[in-house]
Amino acid sequence: MTTLILAEHDNAHLKPSTLHTIAAAAKLGAPVAVLVAGQNCAAVAAEAAAVTGIAEVLHADNAAYANFLAENVAALVAKLAPSYAHILAPATSFGKNILPRAAGLCDCAVVSDIIAIEGTDTFVRPIYAGNAIATVKSTDKIKFITVRSTAFDAATATGGNAAVKAVDGAGDAGLSAFVGAELSKSERPELTAARIVVSGGRGVGSGENFKMVIEPLADKLGAAVGASRAAVDAGYVPNDYQVGQTGKVVAPDLYIAAGISGAIQHLAGMKGSKVIVAINKDPDAPIFAVADYGIVGDLFDVVPALTSKL
Amino acid sequence: MKILVTVKRVIDYNVKIRIKADGSGVETQNVKMSMNPFDEIAVEEAVRLKEKGIASEVVAVTFGPTQAQETLRTAMAMGVDRAIYIAVEGEIQSLGVARALKKIIDKEQPGLVIMGKQAIDNDSSQTGPILAAMLGWPQGTFASKVDIAGDKAHVTREIDGGLETVALKLPAVVTTDLRLNEPRYASLPNIMKAKKKPLETMTLAELDVDVTPTLQVLKVEPPPVRKGGIKVPDVDTLIDKLKNEAKVI
């Protein structure tokens, strides 16, 4: 039986998280179909059709799907669900909003945030902020799964030539409406897809200092900017910068943590990084226990020196 | 309007967890337990809505062993009016909880359900939307702001790109994110008062729902250990290491 993927996109392009989810789905060994639900999103459907290894693209174009309201999109997924054995979505704020609702409509649970696939019904997922790894077997009639992007490679965006089929659901469920969004605008790479991430914590002290100390280093390295929960709670940076158990999970080649002590909730979001650098004035900060390279010192001396010498 | 909040007793967020030697799970005996932090935020939001005169009554619900009733007392000390305790021996998972909650909600008829966006034990982040689906209600997940006006809830949601606001037709399910509010500490007089508030006990048999887990845990293991590295004396050494040893810049 075919695997269905709920594509994350912005009505113009597929998000990288979708490519990682497609690669995860390929490990199930069944043909892979991709559902592109949105408004005026034919270009996204075409992009999905070009991804290597896709058997079919289902394209649902309707104003009700324009802003990916869970009430409307989940109903569409649930309508299509009986024809599939597995339904996957990225474990992002998009997938974690819509997929459990679709599962609920089918009286099924979700296997959340998987990091490995051991069989068609057996999956590996972190629990307790990644301090334990559980292998679970699902007995649900349809397996609804959200996929941690950093745990799977991205599928190749080109080389495929899948057929695109139009589908539609009930459209607007009449339960909810999109009011507006305040999206962070940035020329920097997206946090979860960046090769290098520079993060600041409470030690940065203010939003002003983030701009004057952390961001110049990020820009020098072509890096994304992240933050600990403490820095977000203190209002130094917006919520979408947060890396950790309840924020974003990142696994860049290089993660630089400045003024971050290393609470387990933060480590949960970045300890999969290839190389970790910690800059902290407290030599006993827990962040040093996971860092490949640590500098004990004042971040206001070390970070600008790093920026100027690179 | 009546508000229903759900709370879960979990290992305290400050505790370093221990995995059982036989790999069957995480040790919860003789470990400090607390209310799931996101549920504290849910309780706080419900109590604030009552203080603003928007809610008339706040009811808390939990599932679990006998000790889970302590979590309900904590919720009542924060300002919840009454509590419903569903006794559960053994494991109950998100799907079973959602099915059971639906039965309770059918009877209680709240205008709003507020839940934590995830419990910090299983990190599944799914009970809220599953329940909303079963009820046929709209959902406002990962909420950082909730405004109730007439028969609508305007919910600002924390999403990957920033913030998004949706208008939901009540009744609705809202799940809380970190920035929604800062939960209060219960005062001693309120802790004493909470002991006298009504706490109703129910069984799963009375609710007549199937809560058989559909996710069977085969094993639980520690994560791969990340070896600590070295401390370098200065920025020049760091740059040299990153360029020539790690080769990441």
Interface residues (C-beta under 8 A of the other chain):
Chain A: N67 L69 A70 E71 A74 A78 T92 S93 F94 K96 N97 I98 L99 P100 R101 A102 A103 G104 L105 D107 C108 A109 V110 V111 S112 D113 T122 P126 I127 Y128 A129 G130 N131 A132 I133 A134 T135 V136 K137 S138 T139 D140 A173 G174 L175 S176 A177 F178 V179 G180 A181 E182 L183 S184 T192 I196 L221 R229 V232 D233 P238 N239 D240 Q245 T246 K248 D253 L254 I264 Q265 K271 K274 V275 I276 V277 P283 F288 A289 V290 A291 D292 Y293 G294 I295 V296 V302 A305 L306 K309 L310
Chain B: I11 Y13 K16 I17 I19 V26 F38 Q93 S94 L95 A98 K117 Q118 I120 D121 N122 D123 S124 S125 Q126 T127 G128 P129 I130 L131 A132 A133 M134 G136 W137 P138 Q139 T141 F142 S144 H154 R157 E158 I159 D160 G161 G162 L163 E164 T165 V166 A167 L168 K169 D177 L178 R179 T214 L215 Q216 V217 L218 K219 V220 E221 P222 P223 R226 G228 G229 I230 K231 V232 P233 D234 V235 D236 L238 I239 K241 L242 A246 V248 I249
